Amino acid sequence: ITDAEIKAAFQSVGRPNENEALAVDARKELDLKVGVAFTRYQTKWLRKTASHLDVKVVSYGPCQMPTLWFCVERHEEIQDFV
């Protein structure tokens, strides 16, 4: 993002799109509900099938995996930089 792009964006600010805002709210709620439900399922299943691992919670969230990938990718870039 350049300085010029930021200035251009501020010059063309319009009214928010209500449907897009509602879609964002729906997505956040779905992400939360899926994350809570799957975390619970995954944790219970892993405790039952892999009790030797002493699993407390195995967290899952639809946004966690892409975010984790960004972190791993950046870490690898840093490690490879020589």
N, CA, C and O atoms as a Maestro MAE file, in Angstrom:
{
 s_m_m2io_version
 :::
 2.0.0
}

f_m_ct {
 s_m_title
 :::
 protein
 m_atom[328] {
  # First column is atom index #
  i_m_mmod_type
  r_m_x_coord
  r_m_y_coord
  r_m_z_coord
  i_m_residue_number
  s_m_chain_name
  s_m_pdb_residue_name
  s_m_pdb_atom_name
  i_m_atomic_number
  :::
  1 25 0.856 -1.171 0.000 1 A "ILE " " N  " 7
  2 3 0.000 0.000 0.000 1 A "ILE " " CA " 6
  3 2 0.901 1.234 0.000 1 A "ILE " " C  " 6
  4 15 1.807 1.378 0.821 1 A "ILE " " O  " 8
  5 25 0.621 2.088 -0.927 2 A "THR " " N  " 7
  6 3 1.438 3.295 -1.034 2 A "THR " " CA " 6
  7 2 0.732 4.486 -0.403 2 A "THR " " C  " 6
  8 15 -0.464 4.442 -0.115 2 A "THR " " O  " 8
  9 25 1.491 5.541 -0.198 3 A "ASP " " N  " 7
  10 3 0.945 6.782 0.340 3 A "ASP " " CA " 6
  11 2 -0.160 7.310 -0.577 3 A "ASP " " C  " 6
  12 15 -1.208 7.749 -0.103 3 A "ASP " " O  " 8
  13 25 0.073 7.266 -1.871 4 A "ALA " " N  " 7
  14 3 -0.906 7.755 -2.849 4 A "ALA " " CA " 6
  15 2 -2.202 6.938 -2.790 4 A "ALA " " C  " 6
  16 15 -3.294 7.497 -2.900 4 A "ALA " " O  " 8
  17 25 -2.083 5.622 -2.618 5 A "GLU " " N  " 7
  18 3 -3.274 4.766 -2.530 5 A "GLU " " CA " 6
  19 2 -4.097 5.084 -1.286 5 A "GLU " " C  " 6
  20 15 -5.326 5.099 -1.338 5 A "GLU " " O  " 8
  21 25 -3.422 5.336 -0.177 6 A "ILE " " N  " 7
  22 3 -4.124 5.694 1.058 6 A "ILE " " CA " 6
  23 2 -4.860 7.012 0.883 6 A "ILE " " C  " 6
  24 15 -6.023 7.131 1.269 6 A "ILE " " O  " 8
  25 25 -4.193 8.000 0.306 7 A "LYS " " N  " 7
  26 3 -4.832 9.303 0.084 7 A "LYS " " CA " 6
  27 2 -6.013 9.182 -0.873 7 A "LYS " " C  " 6
  28 15 -7.052 9.805 -0.655 7 A "LYS " " O  " 8
  29 25 -5.866 8.390 -1.924 8 A "ALA " " N  " 7
  30 3 -6.961 8.189 -2.876 8 A "ALA " " CA " 6
  31 2 -8.153 7.507 -2.199 8 A "ALA " " C  " 6
  32 15 -9.303 7.853 -2.468 8 A "ALA " " O  " 8
  33 25 -7.883 6.558 -1.339 9 A "ALA " " N  " 7
  34 3 -8.963 5.871 -0.627 9 A "ALA " " CA " 6
  35 2 -9.726 6.837 0.271 9 A "ALA " " C  " 6
  36 15 -10.954 6.778 0.338 9 A "ALA " " O  " 8
  37 25 -9.022 7.716 0.954 10 A "PHE " " N  " 7
  38 3 -9.682 8.692 1.821 10 A "PHE " " CA " 6
  39 2 -10.487 9.703 1.006 10 A "PHE " " C  " 6
  40 15 -11.480 10.239 1.500 10 A "PHE " " O  " 8
  41 25 -10.079 9.970 -0.221 11 A "GLN " " N  " 7
  42 3 -10.801 10.917 -1.069 11 A "GLN " " CA " 6
  43 2 -12.085 10.313 -1.645 11 A "GLN " " C  " 6
  44 15 -12.981 11.043 -2.070 11 A "GLN " " O  " 8
  45 25 -12.171 9.000 -1.658 12 A "SER " " N  " 7
  46 3 -13.332 8.343 -2.276 12 A "SER " " CA " 6
  47 2 -14.181 7.567 -1.274 12 A "SER " " C  " 6
  48 15 -14.833 6.587 -1.633 12 A "SER " " O  " 8
  49 25 -14.169 8.007 -0.024 13 A "VAL " " N  " 7
  50 3 -14.963 7.324 1.004 13 A "VAL " " CA " 6
  51 2 -16.445 7.528 0.702 13 A "VAL " " C  " 6
  52 15 -16.890 8.643 0.432 13 A "VAL " " O  " 8
  53 25 -17.185 6.448 0.752 14 A "GLY " " N  " 7
  54 3 -18.629 6.518 0.501 14 A "GLY " " CA " 6
  55 2 -19.399 5.953 1.686 14 A "GLY " " C  " 6
  56 15 -18.835 5.672 2.744 14 A "GLY " " O  " 8
  57 25 -20.681 5.797 1.482 15 A "ARG " " N  " 7
  58 3 -21.525 5.237 2.531 15 A "ARG " " CA " 6
  59 2 -21.269 3.732 2.639 15 A "ARG " " C  " 6
  60 15 -21.089 3.059 1.625 15 A "ARG " " O  " 8
  61 25 -21.254 3.213 3.849 16 A "PRO " " N  " 7
  62 3 -21.058 1.775 4.023 16 A "PRO " " CA " 6
  63 2 -22.195 0.976 3.391 16 A "PRO " " C  " 6
  64 15 -23.345 1.415 3.379 16 A "PRO " " O  " 8
  65 25 -21.864 -0.180 2.877 17 A "ASN " " N  " 7
  66 3 -22.860 -1.075 2.301 17 A "ASN " " CA " 6
  67 2 -23.429 -1.935 3.430 17 A "ASN " " C  " 6
  68 15 -22.716 -2.751 4.014 17 A "ASN " " O  " 8
  69 25 -24.703 -1.753 3.731 18 A "GLU " " N  " 7
  70 3 -25.319 -2.457 4.861 18 A "GLU " " CA " 6
  71 2 -25.283 -3.975 4.676 18 A "GLU " " C  " 6
  72 15 -25.049 -4.710 5.636 18 A "GLU " " O  " 8
  73 25 -25.513 -4.450 3.441 19 A "ASN " " N  " 7
  74 3 -25.487 -5.896 3.196 19 A "ASN " " CA " 6
  75 2 -24.101 -6.489 3.439 19 A "ASN " " C  " 6
  76 15 -23.979 -7.589 3.978 19 A "ASN " " O  " 8
  77 25 -23.070 -5.767 3.046 20 A "GLU " " N  " 7
  78 3 -21.708 -6.250 3.292 20 A "GLU " " CA " 6
  79 2 -21.407 -6.271 4.786 20 A "GLU " " C  " 6
  80 15 -20.758 -7.193 5.281 20 A "GLU " " O  " 8
  81 25 -21.880 -5.258 5.500 21 A "ALA " " N  " 7
  82 3 -21.670 -5.219 6.947 21 A "ALA " " CA " 6
  83 2 -22.392 -6.376 7.627 21 A "ALA " " C  " 6
  84 15 -21.843 -7.000 8.535 21 A "ALA " " O  " 8
  85 25 -23.618 -6.667 7.195 22 A "LEU " " N  " 7
  86 3 -24.366 -7.787 7.767 22 A "LEU " " CA " 6
  87 2 -23.689 -9.120 7.437 22 A "LEU " " C  " 6
  88 15 -23.684 -10.044 8.251 22 A "LEU " " O  " 8
  89 25 -23.121 -9.206 6.238 23 A "ALA " " N  " 7
  90 3 -22.411 -10.433 5.856 23 A "ALA " " CA " 6
  91 2 -21.187 -10.647 6.735 23 A "ALA " " C  " 6
  92 15 -20.886 -11.780 7.112 23 A "ALA " " O  " 8
  93 25 -20.479 -9.572 7.065 24 A "VAL " " N  " 7
  94 3 -19.316 -9.671 7.953 24 A "VAL " " CA " 6
  95 2 -19.768 -10.151 9.335 24 A "VAL " " C  " 6
  96 15 -19.130 -11.021 9.928 24 A "VAL " " O  " 8
  97 25 -20.853 -9.595 9.840 25 A "ASP " " N  " 7
  98 3 -21.373 -10.020 11.148 25 A "ASP " " CA " 6
  99 2 -21.751 -11.503 11.132 25 A "ASP " " C  " 6
  100 15 -21.462 -12.233 12.080 25 A "ASP " " O  " 8
  101 25 -22.395 -11.939 10.054 26 A "ALA " " N  " 7
  102 3 -22.782 -13.351 9.950 26 A "ALA " " CA " 6
  103 2 -21.554 -14.247 9.909 26 A "ALA " " C  " 6
  104 15 -21.519 -15.296 10.552 26 A "ALA " " O  " 8
  105 25 -20.555 -13.831 9.155 27 A "ARG " " N  " 7
  106 3 -19.323 -14.626 9.059 27 A "ARG " " CA " 6
  107 2 -18.637 -14.749 10.419 27 A "ARG " " C  " 6
  108 15 -18.161 -15.824 10.784 27 A "ARG " " O  " 8
  109 25 -18.588 -13.637 11.170 28 A "LYS " " N  " 7
  110 3 -17.954 -13.672 12.497 28 A "LYS " " CA " 6
  111 2 -18.700 -14.635 13.413 28 A "LYS " " C  " 6
  112 15 -18.082 -15.401 14.152 28 A "LYS " " O  " 8
  113 25 -20.031 -14.595 13.362 29 A "GLU " " N  " 7
  114 3 -20.814 -15.482 14.224 29 A "GLU " " CA " 6
  115 2 -20.626 -16.942 13.825 29 A "GLU " " C  " 6
  116 15 -20.485 -17.809 14.688 29 A "GLU " " O  " 8
  117 25 -20.623 -17.217 12.525 30 A "LEU " " N  " 7
  118 3 -20.392 -18.589 12.064 30 A "LEU " " CA " 6
  119 2 -18.998 -19.081 12.450 30 A "LEU " " C  " 6
  120 15 -18.842 -20.212 12.912 30 A "LEU " " O  " 8
  121 25 -17.997 -18.240 12.262 31 A "ASP " " N  " 7
  122 3 -16.631 -18.623 12.639 31 A "ASP " " CA " 6
  123 2 -16.558 -18.983 14.109 31 A "ASP " " C  " 6
  124 15 -15.920 -19.968 14.480 31 A "ASP " " O  " 8
  125 25 -17.210 -18.187 14.950 32 A "LEU " " N  " 7
  126 3 -17.204 -18.456 16.390 32 A "LEU " " CA " 6
  127 2 -17.905 -19.771 16.706 32 A "LEU " " C  " 6
  128 15 -17.375 -20.598 17.448 32 A "LEU " " O  " 8
  129 25 -19.098 -19.965 16.142 33 A "LYS " " N  " 7
  130 3 -19.865 -21.185 16.449 33 A "LYS " " CA " 6
  131 2 -19.175 -22.439 15.925 33 A "LYS " " C  " 6
  132 15 -19.136 -23.459 16.613 33 A "LYS " " O  " 8
  133 25 -18.635 -22.370 14.719 34 A "VAL " " N  " 7
  134 3 -17.910 -23.526 14.168 34 A "VAL " " CA " 6
  135 2 -16.675 -23.798 15.015 34 A "VAL " " C  " 6
  136 15 -16.378 -24.948 15.338 34 A "VAL " " O  " 8
  137 25 -15.960 -22.746 15.372 35 A "GLY " " N  " 7
  138 3 -14.755 -22.913 16.185 35 A "GLY " " CA " 6
  139 2 -15.048 -23.547 17.534 35 A "GLY " " C  " 6
  140 15 -14.337 -24.454 17.967 35 A "GLY " " O  " 8
  141 25 -16.097 -23.069 18.200 36 A "VAL " " N  " 7
  142 3 -16.459 -23.618 19.517 36 A "VAL " " CA " 6
  143 2 -16.880 -25.079 19.387 36 A "VAL " " C  " 6
  144 15 -16.415 -25.936 20.139 36 A "VAL " " O  " 8
  145 25 -17.757 -25.354 18.434 37 A "ALA " " N  " 7
  146 3 -18.259 -26.723 18.277 37 A "ALA " " CA " 6
  147 2 -17.149 -27.689 17.890 37 A "ALA " " C  " 6
  148 15 -17.042 -28.772 18.466 37 A "ALA " " O  " 8
  149 25 -16.325 -27.309 16.923 38 A "PHE " " N  " 7
  150 3 -15.291 -28.230 16.468 38 A "PHE " " CA " 6
  151 2 -14.176 -28.383 17.495 38 A "PHE " " C  " 6
  152 15 -13.591 -29.459 17.614 38 A "PHE " " O  " 8
  153 25 -13.875 -27.320 18.239 39 A "THR " " N  " 7
  154 3 -12.880 -27.428 19.308 39 A "THR " " CA " 6
  155 2 -13.347 -28.455 20.332 39 A "THR " " C  " 6
  156 15 -12.573 -29.312 20.761 39 A "THR " " O  " 8
  157 25 -14.598 -28.366 20.716 40 A "ARG " " N  " 7
  158 3 -15.148 -29.314 21.695 40 A "ARG " " CA " 6
  159 2 -15.106 -30.744 21.155 40 A "ARG " " C  " 6
  160 15 -14.651 -31.655 21.846 40 A "ARG " " O  " 8
  161 25 -15.581 -30.941 19.921 41 A "TYR " " N  " 7
  162 3 -15.588 -32.269 19.314 41 A "TYR " " CA " 6
  163 2 -14.175 -32.833 19.203 41 A "TYR " " C  " 6
  164 15 -13.911 -33.964 19.610 41 A "TYR " " O  " 8
  165 25 -13.285 -32.040 18.653 42 A "GLN " " N  " 7
  166 3 -11.905 -32.464 18.426 42 A "GLN " " CA " 6
  167 2 -11.204 -32.808 19.734 42 A "GLN " " C  " 6
  168 15 -10.483 -33.802 19.817 42 A "GLN " " O  " 8
  169 25 -11.417 -31.986 20.752 43 A "THR " " N  " 7
  170 3 -10.786 -32.225 22.051 43 A "THR " " CA " 6
  171 2 -11.300 -33.524 22.663 43 A "THR " " C  " 6
  172 15 -10.512 -34.346 23.131 43 A "THR " " O  " 8
  173 25 -12.628 -33.713 22.660 44 A "LYS " " N  " 7
  174 3 -13.201 -34.940 23.232 44 A "LYS " " CA " 6
  175 2 -12.706 -36.174 22.485 44 A "LYS " " C  " 6
  176 15 -12.368 -37.184 23.102 44 A "LYS " " O  " 8
  177 25 -12.663 -36.090 21.152 45 A "TRP " " N  " 7
  178 3 -12.227 -37.228 20.354 45 A "TRP " " CA " 6
  179 2 -10.765 -37.555 20.632 45 A "TRP " " C  " 6
  180 15 -10.410 -38.722 20.794 45 A "TRP " " O  " 8
  181 25 -9.919 -36.534 20.688 46 A "LEU " " N  " 7
  182 3 -8.497 -36.758 20.902 46 A "LEU " " CA " 6
  183 2 -8.220 -37.286 22.309 46 A "LEU " " C  " 6
  184 15 -7.347 -38.134 22.492 46 A "LEU " " O  " 8
  185 25 -8.955 -36.793 23.296 47 A "ARG " " N  " 7
  186 3 -8.782 -37.317 24.653 47 A "ARG " " CA " 6
  187 2 -9.105 -38.800 24.714 47 A "ARG " " C  " 6
  188 15 -8.448 -39.566 25.419 47 A "ARG " " O  " 8
  189 25 -10.143 -39.198 23.952 48 A "LYS " " N  " 7
  190 3 -10.569 -40.592 23.965 48 A "LYS " " CA " 6
  191 2 -9.603 -41.489 23.189 48 A "LYS " " C  " 6
  192 15 -9.287 -42.592 23.635 48 A "LYS " " O  " 8
  193 25 -9.137 -41.023 22.038 49 A "THR " " N  " 7
  194 3 -8.322 -41.873 21.172 49 A "THR " " CA " 6
  195 2 -6.820 -41.769 21.433 49 A "THR " " C  " 6
  196 15 -6.057 -42.654 21.048 49 A "THR " " O  " 8
  197 25 -6.402 -40.695 22.082 50 A "ALA " " N  " 7
  198 3 -4.972 -40.513 22.337 50 A "ALA " " CA " 6
  199 2 -4.755 -40.051 23.772 50 A "ALA " " C  " 6
  200 15 -4.124 -39.022 24.018 50 A "ALA " " O  " 8
  201 25 -5.276 -40.811 24.699 51 A "SER " " N  " 7
  202 3 -5.209 -40.415 26.118 51 A "SER " " CA " 6
  203 2 -3.778 -40.294 26.620 51 A "SER " " C  " 6
  204 15 -3.523 -39.573 27.585 51 A "SER " " O  " 8
  205 25 -2.859 -40.977 25.994 52 A "HIS " " N  " 7
  206 3 -1.455 -40.912 26.418 52 A "HIS " " CA " 6
  207 2 -0.827 -39.536 26.173 52 A "HIS " " C  " 6
  208 15 0.244 -39.245 26.706 52 A "HIS " " O  " 8
  209 25 -1.486 -38.687 25.369 53 A "LEU " " N  " 7
  210 3 -0.939 -37.362 25.072 53 A "LEU " " CA " 6
  211 2 -1.299 -36.314 26.124 53 A "LEU " " C  " 6
  212 15 -0.765 -35.206 26.093 53 A "LEU " " O  " 8
  213 25 -2.193 -36.645 27.050 54 A "ASP " " N  " 7
  214 3 -2.618 -35.720 28.097 54 A "ASP " " CA " 6
  215 2 -3.094 -34.396 27.486 54 A "ASP " " C  " 6
  216 15 -2.615 -33.320 27.845 54 A "ASP " " O  " 8
  217 25 -4.034 -34.503 26.570 55 A "VAL " " N  " 7
  218 3 -4.572 -33.342 25.857 55 A "VAL " " CA " 6
  219 2 -5.570 -32.606 26.739 55 A "VAL " " C  " 6
  220 15 -6.493 -33.210 27.285 55 A "VAL " " O  " 8
  221 25 -5.379 -31.297 26.875 56 A "LYS " " N  " 7
  222 3 -6.338 -30.480 27.623 56 A "LYS " " CA " 6
  223 2 -7.361 -29.881 26.668 56 A "LYS " " C  " 6
  224 15 -8.559 -30.114 26.830 56 A "LYS " " O  " 8
  225 25 -6.920 -29.125 25.690 57 A "VAL " " N  " 7
  226 3 -7.802 -28.531 24.682 57 A "VAL " " CA " 6
  227 2 -7.064 -28.496 23.358 57 A "VAL " " C  " 6
  228 15 -5.885 -28.150 23.290 57 A "VAL " " O  " 8
  229 25 -7.786 -28.863 22.305 58 A "VAL " " N  " 7
  230 3 -7.246 -28.740 20.960 58 A "VAL " " CA " 6
  231 2 -8.118 -27.703 20.254 58 A "VAL " " C  " 6
  232 15 -9.226 -28.000 19.808 58 A "VAL " " O  " 8
  233 25 -7.603 -26.503 20.165 59 A "SER " " N  " 7
  234 3 -8.372 -25.383 19.631 59 A "SER " " CA " 6
  235 2 -8.450 -25.440 18.112 59 A "SER " " C  " 6
  236 15 -7.488 -25.797 17.433 59 A "SER " " O  " 8
  237 25 -9.620 -25.078 17.601 60 A "TYR " " N  " 7
  238 3 -9.818 -24.985 16.162 60 A "TYR " " CA " 6
  239 2 -10.593 -23.711 15.868 60 A "TYR " " C  " 6
  240 15 -11.519 -23.357 16.598 60 A "TYR " " O  " 8
  241 25 -10.224 -23.039 14.823 61 A "GLY " " N  " 7
  242 3 -10.968 -21.884 14.356 61 A "GLY " " CA " 6
  243 2 -10.714 -21.703 12.880 61 A "GLY " " C  " 6
  244 15 -9.578 -21.844 12.430 61 A "GLY " " O  " 8
  245 25 -11.746 -21.394 12.115 62 A "PRO " " N  " 7
  246 3 -11.583 -21.241 10.674 62 A "PRO " " CA " 6
  247 2 -10.527 -20.199 10.302 62 A "PRO " " C  " 6
  248 15 -9.936 -20.273 9.225 62 A "PRO " " O  " 8
  249 25 -10.291 -19.242 11.177 63 A "CYS " " N  " 7
  250 3 -9.289 -18.207 10.888 63 A "CYS " " CA " 6
  251 2 -7.903 -18.593 11.403 63 A "CYS " " C  " 6
  252 15 -6.906 -18.001 10.989 63 A "CYS " " O  " 8
  253 25 -7.829 -19.571 12.296 64 A "GLN " " N  " 7
  254 3 -6.546 -19.935 12.885 64 A "GLN " " CA " 6
  255 2 -5.592 -20.549 11.868 64 A "GLN " " C  " 6
  256 15 -4.403 -20.229 11.857 64 A "GLN " " O  " 8
  257 25 -6.105 -21.427 11.019 65 A "MET " " N  " 7
  258 3 -5.228 -22.130 10.091 65 A "MET " " CA " 6
  259 2 -4.557 -21.187 9.087 65 A "MET " " C  " 6
  260 15 -3.341 -21.264 8.909 65 A "MET " " O  " 8
  261 25 -5.310 -20.299 8.424 66 A "PRO " " N  " 7
  262 3 -4.622 -19.365 7.519 66 A "PRO " " CA " 6
  263 2 -3.642 -18.460 8.265 66 A "PRO " " C  " 6
  264 15 -2.562 -18.159 7.758 66 A "PRO " " O  " 8
  265 25 -4.018 -18.032 9.457 67 A "THR " " N  " 7
  266 3 -3.136 -17.164 10.238 67 A "THR " " CA " 6
  267 2 -1.866 -17.915 10.622 67 A "THR " " C  " 6
  268 15 -0.765 -17.372 10.531 67 A "THR " " O  " 8
  269 25 -2.020 -19.153 11.048 68 A "LEU " " N  " 7
  270 3 -0.861 -19.973 11.388 68 A "LEU " " CA " 6
  271 2 0.037 -20.153 10.171 68 A "LEU " " C  " 6
  272 15 1.262 -20.107 10.283 68 A "LEU " " O  " 8
  273 25 -0.576 -20.359 9.007 69 A "TRP " " N  " 7
  274 3 0.213 -20.535 7.789 69 A "TRP " " CA " 6
  275 2 1.038 -19.278 7.489 69 A "TRP " " C  " 6
  276 15 2.205 -19.381 7.112 69 A "TRP " " O  " 8
  277 25 0.441 -18.104 7.652 70 A "PHE " " N  " 7
  278 3 1.197 -16.867 7.428 70 A "PHE " " CA " 6
  279 2 2.409 -16.807 8.355 70 A "PHE " " C  " 6
  280 15 3.498 -16.408 7.944 70 A "PHE " " O  " 8
  281 25 2.207 -17.205 9.602 71 A "CYS " " N  " 7
  282 3 3.310 -17.175 10.579 71 A "CYS " " CA " 6
  283 2 4.401 -18.174 10.194 71 A "CYS " " C  " 6
  284 15 5.588 -17.853 10.240 71 A "CYS " " O  " 8
  285 25 3.996 -19.377 9.816 72 A "VAL " " N  " 7
  286 3 4.967 -20.406 9.431 72 A "VAL " " CA " 6
  287 2 5.722 -19.968 8.181 72 A "VAL " " C  " 6
  288 15 6.945 -20.091 8.108 72 A "VAL " " O  " 8
  289 25 4.986 -19.459 7.204 73 A "GLU " " N  " 7
  290 3 5.622 -19.012 5.967 73 A "GLU " " CA " 6
  291 2 6.644 -17.907 6.240 73 A "GLU " " C  " 6
  292 15 7.747 -17.930 5.696 73 A "GLU " " O  " 8
  293 25 6.277 -16.951 7.075 74 A "ARG " " N  " 7
  294 3 7.197 -15.852 7.405 74 A "ARG " " CA " 6
  295 2 8.412 -16.372 8.163 74 A "ARG " " C  " 6
  296 15 9.537 -15.938 7.915 74 A "ARG " " O  " 8
  297 25 8.185 -17.299 9.085 75 A "HIS " " N  " 7
  298 3 9.294 -17.886 9.833 75 A "HIS " " CA " 6
  299 2 10.273 -18.583 8.881 75 A "HIS " " C  " 6
  300 15 11.489 -18.441 9.015 75 A "HIS " " O  " 8
  301 25 9.734 -19.327 7.929 76 A "GLU " " N  " 7
  302 3 10.599 -20.017 6.971 76 A "GLU " " CA " 6
  303 2 11.377 -19.029 6.099 76 A "GLU " " C  " 6
  304 15 12.544 -19.259 5.783 76 A "GLU " " O  " 8
  305 25 10.723 -17.929 5.713 77 A "GLU " " N  " 7
  306 3 11.429 -16.896 4.937 77 A "GLU " " CA " 6
  307 2 12.599 -16.316 5.740 77 A "GLU " " C  " 6
  308 15 13.688 -16.103 5.207 77 A "GLU " " O  " 8
  309 25 12.357 -16.068 7.009 78 A "ILE " " N  " 7
  310 3 13.404 -15.525 7.868 78 A "ILE " " CA " 6
  311 2 14.545 -16.535 8.035 78 A "ILE " " C  " 6
  312 15 15.716 -16.161 7.981 78 A "ILE " " O  " 8
  313 25 14.206 -17.804 8.237 79 A "GLN " " N  " 7
  314 3 15.219 -18.848 8.392 79 A "GLN " " CA " 6
  315 2 16.048 -19.028 7.119 79 A "GLN " " C  " 6
  316 15 17.247 -19.301 7.181 79 A "GLN " " O  " 8
  317 25 15.393 -18.870 5.962 80 A "ASP " " N  " 7
  318 3 16.090 -19.068 4.692 80 A "ASP " " CA " 6
  319 2 16.902 -17.852 4.263 80 A "ASP " " C  " 6
  320 15 17.718 -17.941 3.345 80 A "ASP " " O  " 8
  321 25 16.686 -16.733 4.913 81 A "PHE " " N  " 7
  322 3 17.384 -15.506 4.534 81 A "PHE " " CA " 6
  323 2 18.823 -15.547 5.074 81 A "PHE " " C  " 6
  324 15 19.066 -15.470 6.278 81 A "PHE " " O  " 8
  325 25 19.725 -15.668 4.165 82 A "VAL " " N  " 7
  326 3 21.150 -15.674 4.554 82 A "VAL " " CA " 6
  327 2 21.960 -15.016 3.464 82 A "VAL " " C  " 6
  328 15 23.181 -14.912 3.580 82 A "VAL " " O  " 8
  :::
 }
 m_bond[327] {
  # First column is bond index #
  i_m_from
  i_m_to
  i_m_order
  :::
  1 1 2 1
  2 2 3 1
  3 3 4 2
  4 3 5 1
  5 5 6 1
  6 6 7 1
  7 7 8 2
  8 7 9 1
  9 9 10 1
  10 10 11 1
  11 11 12 2
  12 11 13 1
  13 13 14 1
  14 14 15 1
  15 15 16 2
  16 15 17 1
  17 17 18 1
  18 18 19 1
  19 19 20 2
  20 19 21 1
  21 21 22 1
  22 22 23 1
  23 23 24 2
  24 23 25 1
  25 25 26 1
  26 26 27 1
  27 27 28 2
  28 27 29 1
  29 29 30 1
  30 30 31 1
  31 31 32 2
  32 31 33 1
  33 33 34 1
  34 34 35 1
  35 35 36 2
  36 35 37 1
  37 37 38 1
  38 38 39 1
  39 39 40 2
  40 39 41 1
  41 41 42 1
  42 42 43 1
  43 43 44 2
  44 43 45 1
  45 45 46 1
  46 46 47 1
  47 47 48 2
  48 47 49 1
  49 49 50 1
  50 50 51 1
  51 51 52 2
  52 51 53 1
  53 53 54 1
  54 54 55 1
  55 55 56 2
  56 55 57 1
  57 57 58 1
  58 58 59 1
  59 59 60 2
  60 59 61 1
  61 61 62 1
  62 62 63 1
  63 63 64 2
  64 63 65 1
  65 65 66 1
  66 66 67 1
  67 67 68 2
  68 67 69 1
  69 69 70 1
  70 70 71 1
  71 71 72 2
  72 71 73 1
  73 73 74 1
  74 74 75 1
  75 75 76 2
  76 75 77 1
  77 77 78 1
  78 78 79 1
  79 79 80 2
  80 79 81 1
  81 81 82 1
  82 82 83 1
  83 83 84 2
  84 83 85 1
  85 85 86 1
  86 86 87 1
  87 87 88 2
  88 87 89 1
  89 89 90 1
  90 90 91 1
  91 91 92 2
  92 91 93 1
  93 93 94 1
  94 94 95 1
  95 95 96 2
  96 95 97 1
  97 97 98 1
  98 98 99 1
  99 99 100 2
  100 99 101 1
  101 101 102 1
  102 102 103 1
  103 103 104 2
  104 103 105 1
  105 105 106 1
  106 106 107 1
  107 107 108 2
  108 107 109 1
  109 109 110 1
  110 110 111 1
  111 111 112 2
  112 111 113 1
  113 113 114 1
  114 114 115 1
  115 115 116 2
  116 115 117 1
  117 117 118 1
  118 118 119 1
  119 119 120 2
  120 119 121 1
  121 121 122 1
  122 122 123 1
  123 123 124 2
  124 123 125 1
  125 125 126 1
  126 126 127 1
  127 127 128 2
  128 127 129 1
  129 129 130 1
  130 130 131 1
  131 131 132 2
  132 131 133 1
  133 133 134 1
  134 134 135 1
  135 135 136 2
  136 135 137 1
  137 137 138 1
  138 138 139 1
  139 139 140 2
  140 139 141 1
  141 141 142 1
  142 142 143 1
  143 143 144 2
  144 143 145 1
  145 145 146 1
  146 146 147 1
  147 147 148 2
  148 147 149 1
  149 149 150 1
  150 150 151 1
  151 151 152 2
  152 151 153 1
  153 153 154 1
  154 154 155 1
  155 155 156 2
  156 155 157 1
  157 157 158 1
  158 158 159 1
  159 159 160 2
  160 159 161 1
  161 161 162 1
  162 162 163 1
  163 163 164 2
  164 163 165 1
  165 165 166 1
  166 166 167 1
  167 167 168 2
  168 167 169 1
  169 169 170 1
  170 170 171 1
  171 171 172 2
  172 171 173 1
  173 173 174 1
  174 174 175 1
  175 175 176 2
  176 175 177 1
  177 177 178 1
  178 178 179 1
  179 179 180 2
  180 179 181 1
  181 181 182 1
  182 182 183 1
  183 183 184 2
  184 183 185 1
  185 185 186 1
  186 186 187 1
  187 187 188 2
  188 187 189 1
  189 189 190 1
  190 190 191 1
  191 191 192 2
  192 191 193 1
  193 193 194 1
  194 194 195 1
  195 195 196 2
  196 195 197 1
  197 197 198 1
  198 198 199 1
  199 199 200 2
  200 199 201 1
  201 201 202 1
  202 202 203 1
  203 203 204 2
  204 203 205 1
  205 205 206 1
  206 206 207 1
  207 207 208 2
  208 207 209 1
  209 209 210 1
  210 210 211 1
  211 211 212 2
  212 211 213 1
  213 213 214 1
  214 214 215 1
  215 215 216 2
  216 215 217 1
  217 217 218 1
  218 218 219 1
  219 219 220 2
  220 219 221 1
  221 221 222 1
  222 222 223 1
  223 223 224 2
  224 223 225 1
  225 225 226 1
  226 226 227 1
  227 227 228 2
  228 227 229 1
  229 229 230 1
  230 230 231 1
  231 231 232 2
  232 231 233 1
  233 233 234 1
  234 234 235 1
  235 235 236 2
  236 235 237 1
  237 237 238 1
  238 238 239 1
  239 239 240 2
  240 239 241 1
  241 241 242 1
  242 242 243 1
  243 243 244 2
  244 243 245 1
  245 245 246 1
  246 246 247 1
  247 247 248 2
  248 247 249 1
  249 249 250 1
  250 250 251 1
  251 251 252 2
  252 251 253 1
  253 253 254 1
  254 254 255 1
  255 255 256 2
  256 255 257 1
  257 257 258 1
  258 258 259 1
  259 259 260 2
  260 259 261 1
  261 261 262 1
  262 262 263 1
  263 263 264 2
  264 263 265 1
  265 265 266 1
  266 266 267 1
  267 267 268 2
  268 267 269 1
  269 269 270 1
  270 270 271 1
  271 271 272 2
  272 271 273 1
  273 273 274 1
  274 274 275 1
  275 275 276 2
  276 275 277 1
  277 277 278 1
  278 278 279 1
  279 279 280 2
  280 279 281 1
  281 281 282 1
  282 282 283 1
  283 283 284 2
  284 283 285 1
  285 285 286 1
  286 286 287 1
  287 287 288 2
  288 287 289 1
  289 289 290 1
  290 290 291 1
  291 291 292 2
  292 291 293 1
  293 293 294 1
  294 294 295 1
  295 295 296 2
  296 295 297 1
  297 297 298 1
  298 298 299 1
  299 299 300 2
  300 299 301 1
  301 301 302 1
  302 302 303 1
  303 303 304 2
  304 303 305 1
  305 305 306 1
  306 306 307 1
  307 307 308 2
  308 307 309 1
  309 309 310 1
  310 310 311 1
  311 311 312 2
  312 311 313 1
  313 313 314 1
  314 314 315 1
  315 315 316 2
  316 315 317 1
  317 317 318 1
  318 318 319 1
  319 319 320 2
  320 319 321 1
  321 321 322 1
  322 322 323 1
  323 323 324 2
  324 323 325 1
  325 325 326 1
  326 326 327 1
  327 327 328 2
  :::
 }
}
